[in-house]
């Protein structure tokens, strides 16, 4: 893992490619190159596109800059190792990447919580209100994630970039290369559908990502 971390750090600051203009390629084309033995620069290009959004998502979950950087780095390393497993039908590369970042950030949160927990006592304590609230929030987030997977890919991507990455609608339009009106339409339709799905699950449609 140490060697991979060092290599990732080096390619982030690597020179621009000369034989191929990676910036003109689609995200899917970049993943195809990353899956090859010569995918370093393609990974660096992908980082240039989504590193800021990925960090924003990780920091939103972790509230710690160092841990957020770790989560982003681990996610991009996962992309490097598993780019060949990407399945187009499951969502866009950006959605896949941000899902990896979110999962890693949540893993780090859990690790930090375990590290800070006091030594267990033999007595079985009654669940505290805080523990019950945490369990309820965890169940709600799981329900939201399940509902998100039922949305059309373009609506799901817009919502996840907005709430995970903290992007404004104008930033979303620039990120997705679509008109601002299209972003607003996707957000409106996606949130309405998400609310309907949460109501069907017996939850109030307050988005908890």
Buried (B, 14 or more C-beta within 10 A) or exposed (E): EEEEEEBBEEBBEEEEBEEEEBEEBEBEEBBBBBBEEEBBBBBBBBBEBBBBBBBBBBBBBBEBEEBBBBBBBBBBBBBBEBBEEBEEEEBBBBBBBBBBBBBBBBEBBEEEEEEEEEEEEEEEEEEEEEEEEEEEEEEBEEBBBEBBEEBEEBBBBBBBBBBBBEBEBEBBBEBBEBEEEBBBBBBEBBBEBBBEBBEEBEBEBEBEB
